């Protein structure tokens, strides 16, 4: 059995927030960091600083300063999958990566935002969730239990948003989105590891930049750790480092850290 530290962070542009992210990595020392909304493709991702720290990078998307995901790992990995196998437009955007490390199948994703309920982007979001749930089910491997860390752009229950009555039918919290979240859990046989550890505690990972949403703790839990039951049982700690969101010029999401006592297959 060995300790393994995984982390996830929507960095809201790795080039804009590189100093903050690297300072945090130096302090927290994750073995694997899953990043979303990197906004930097293969050519523009700042690789050298990661190599200097012993991390190998996998980068997908982010060209043109939009979207993008990446995984930085100081644990050897293989079986890299970029995106959803066989996906076609408009569901083939570069929103996910999967790797296998220490007998663990690690997925990260940056789900579509959806913009507004009842619009074509919102329908695309729901279709993407259906496809991604099917992909996670297909990608299951008897030799590597799954864990998903990422920005799913859904607050799945009323306690995951600061004012449920105000937002219950809007984008990020609408009934179809919450149903899509539950379907993903069921189809991929995953559990919500933040909730299994923290119960009904109000926990947020994103605060709108408008007004004083962060200062008054008006947030949403949009970032998630979803794990196979065998992986969830090995988690010894889960934390949301909300202090990082409060730094001047910070990214608008807080990083999530999980520690596991993990026996690789």
C-alpha positions in Angstrom: 0.0 0.0 0.0 1.3 3.5 -0.9 0.2 7.0 -0.5 -1.0 8.8 -3.7 -2.0 12.4 -3.9 -4.3 13.5 -6.7 -5.5 17.0 -7.4 -7.8 18.8 -9.8 -8.0 22.5 -10.7 -9.7 24.6 -13.3 -6.8 27.0 -13.8 -8.6 29.5 -16.0 -5.6 29.8 -18.3 -2.3 28.2 -17.3 -0.3 31.0 -18.9 -2.2 33.7 -17.0 -2.0 31.8 -13.7 1.3 29.8 -14.1 3.0 31.4 -11.1 0.1 30.7 -8.8 -0.4 27.1 -10.0 3.3 26.3 -9.7 3.7 27.9 -6.3 0.7 25.8 -5.2 2.2 22.6 -6.7 5.5 23.3 -4.8 3.5 23.6 -1.6 1.0 20.8 -2.0 3.1 18.4 -4.0 0.4 16.4 -5.9 1.6 13.2 -7.6 -1.0 13.9 -10.3 -2.6 17.2 -11.1 -5.6 17.3 -13.5 -6.1 20.8 -15.0 -9.1 22.2 -16.9 -9.6 25.3 -19.0 -5.9 25.5 -19.7 -6.3 27.7 -22.8 -2.9 26.6 -24.1 -2.4 24.0 -26.8 0.7 21.8 -27.4 2.9 24.7 -28.6 2.0 27.3 -26.0 1.7 25.2 -22.9 4.6 26.2 -20.5 6.3 22.8 -20.2 9.7 23.5 -18.9 8.6 24.5 -15.4 6.8 21.2 -15.1 9.7 19.2 -16.4 12.0 21.0 -13.8 9.7 19.6 -11.1 9.7 16.1 -12.4 6.3 16.1 -14.0 5.4 14.7 -17.4 2.6 16.4 -19.2 -0.3 15.3 -21.4 -2.0 18.3 -23.1 -5.2 18.2 -25.1 -6.8 21.2 -26.7 -6.5 24.8 -25.6 -5.5 26.1 -29.0 -6.7 29.7 -29.6 -6.9 30.4 -25.9 -10.1 28.4 -25.4 -10.9 25.4 -23.2 -8.3 22.6 -23.0 -7.3 20.0 -20.4 -4.0 18.6 -19.2 -2.6 16.1 -16.8 0.8 16.6 -15.0 2.1 13.5 -13.3 5.3 12.6 -11.5 4.1 9.0 -11.4 4.8 6.9 -14.6 1.7 6.4 -16.7 0.5 4.8 -20.0 -2.6 4.0 -22.0 -3.2 7.7 -22.8 -6.6 8.5 -24.4 -7.3 12.0 -25.7 -11.0 12.9 -25.9 -13.9 10.5 -26.3 -13.1 7.7 -28.7 -15.3 7.9 -31.9 -16.9 11.2 -31.0 -18.0 13.5 -33.9 -19.0 17.2 -34.0 -20.2 18.9 -32.0 -19.3 16.4 -29.3 -15.7 15.9 -30.3 -14.2 19.0 -28.6 -11.0 18.4 -26.7 -12.5 18.1 -23.3 -11.1 15.0 -21.7 -8.0 12.9 -21.0 -7.5 9.5 -19.5 -4.3 7.9 -18.3 -3.4 4.8 -16.3 -1.0 5.2 -13.4 -0.3 2.9 -10.5 -3.1 0.6 -11.6 -5.5 3.5 -11.5 -7.5 4.8 -14.5 -7.4 8.5 -14.0 -9.9 10.6 -16.1 -10.1 14.4 -16.2 -12.7 16.5 -18.1 -13.9 20.0 -18.7 -17.6 19.6 -19.4 -19.4 22.2 -21.7 -20.9 25.1 -19.8 -24.3 25.0 -21.6 -24.7 28.8 -21.4 -28.5 28.9 -21.0 -31.3 26.3 -20.6 -33.4 25.7 -23.7 -30.6 26.8 -26.1 -28.6 24.7 -28.6 -25.4 24.9 -26.4 -27.4 23.5 -23.5 -28.7 20.6 -25.6 -25.1 19.9 -26.7 -24.1 19.9 -23.0 -26.7 17.2 -22.2 -25.7 15.2 -25.2 -22.1 15.4 -24.3 -22.9 14.1 -20.8 -24.7 11.1 -22.3 -21.8 10.3 -24.5 -19.2 10.8 -21.8 -21.1 8.5 -19.4 -21.2 5.8 -22.2 -17.5 6.4 -22.8 -16.6 5.9 -19.1 -18.6 2.7 -19.0 -16.8 1.4 -22.1 -13.4 2.5 -20.8 -13.7 0.4 -17.6 -10.8 -2.0 -17.1 -10.8 -4.9 -14.7 -7.1 -4.2 -14.0 -7.5 -0.4 -13.3 -10.3 1.1 -11.2 -11.5 4.5 -12.3 -11.4 7.9 -10.8 -12.7 11.1 -12.5 -11.5 14.5 -11.4 -12.7 17.6 -13.2 -14.9 20.6 -13.8 -18.3 19.1 -14.7 -20.1 22.4 -14.8 -23.0 21.0 -12.7 -24.0 21.7 -9.1 -25.8 18.4 -8.6 -27.9 19.1 -5.5 -29.4 22.1 -3.7 -26.6 22.2 -1.1 -24.1 22.7 -4.0 -25.3 26.2 -4.8 -25.5 29.2 -2.5 -29.1 30.0 -3.2 -31.0 26.9 -4.5 -34.4 28.7 -4.9 -32.8 31.3 -7.2 -30.9 28.9 -9.4 -32.8 25.6 -9.4 -34.0 25.9 -13.1 -31.0 27.8 -14.5 -27.9 26.6 -16.3 -25.5 24.6 -14.0 -28.4 23.5 -11.7 -31.3 22.6 -14.0 -33.2 19.3 -13.5 -31.9 17.9 -16.9 -28.3 18.6 -15.9 -28.7 17.1 -12.5 -30.3 14.0 -14.1 -27.3 13.8 -16.5 -25.0 13.9 -13.5 -26.8 11.1 -11.7 -26.9 9.0 -15.0 -23.2 9.4 -15.3 -22.7 8.1 -11.8 -25.0 5.2 -12.4 -23.7 4.2 -15.8 -20.1 4.5 -14.9 -20.6 2.9 -11.5 -19.0 5.9 -9.7 -19.7 7.6 -6.4 -19.4 11.3 -5.4 -16.4 11.1 -3.2 -16.7 14.6 -1.9 -20.1 13.9 -0.5 -19.1 10.5 0.8 -16.5 12.3 2.9 -18.2 15.6 3.7 -21.9 14.6 3.9 -24.2 17.6 3.7 -21.6 20.2 4.4 -21.9 23.2 2.1 -18.9 23.1 -0.1 -18.2 25.3 -3.1 -15.4 25.2 -5.7 -16.3 28.2 -7.9 -17.3 31.7 -7.2 -18.5 34.2 -9.8 -16.2 37.1 -10.3 -19.2 39.5 -10.2 -19.5 41.7 -7.1 -18.4 40.1 -3.8 -19.5 36.5 -4.5 -16.3 35.0 -3.1 -16.1 37.4 -0.1 -19.7 36.5 0.9 -19.3 32.8 0.0 -22.0 32.8 -2.7 -20.5 29.8 -4.6 -21.2 26.6 -6.6 -19.7 23.1 -6.4 -18.9 22.5 -10.0 -15.7 20.6 -9.6 -15.9 17.0 -8.6 -14.1 13.8 -7.6 -16.1 10.7 -8.8 -14.6 7.3 -8.0 -15.2 3.6 -8.3 -16.3 2.3 -4.9 -13.0 0.4 -4.5 -11.1 3.7 -5.0 -13.4 5.7 -2.8 -12.8 3.3 0.0 -9.1 4.1 -0.2 -9.5 7.8 0.1 -8.1 9.1 3.4 -8.6 12.8 2.9 -10.5 15.3 0.6 -10.0 19.0 0.7 -11.0 22.1 -1.3 -8.2 24.7 -1.0 -10.6 27.7 -1.2 -7.9 30.1 0.0 -6.3 29.9 -3.5 -9.4 31.5 -4.9 -9.0 34.5 -2.6 -5.6 35.4 -3.9 -5.2 38.6 -5.9 -5.5 37.8 -9.6 -6.4 34.2 -8.9 -8.2 31.6 -11.0 -11.9 31.6 -10.3 -12.0 27.9 -9.2 -10.5 26.4 -6.1 -8.3 23.3 -6.4 -9.4 19.9 -4.9 -6.9 17.5 -3.3 -7.4 13.9 -2.4 -5.1 11.5 -0.7 -5.4 7.7 -1.2 -3.8 4.7 0.4 -3.7 2.8 -2.8 -2.7 -0.7 -3.7 -2.0 -0.9 -7.4 -3.2 -4.0 -9.2 
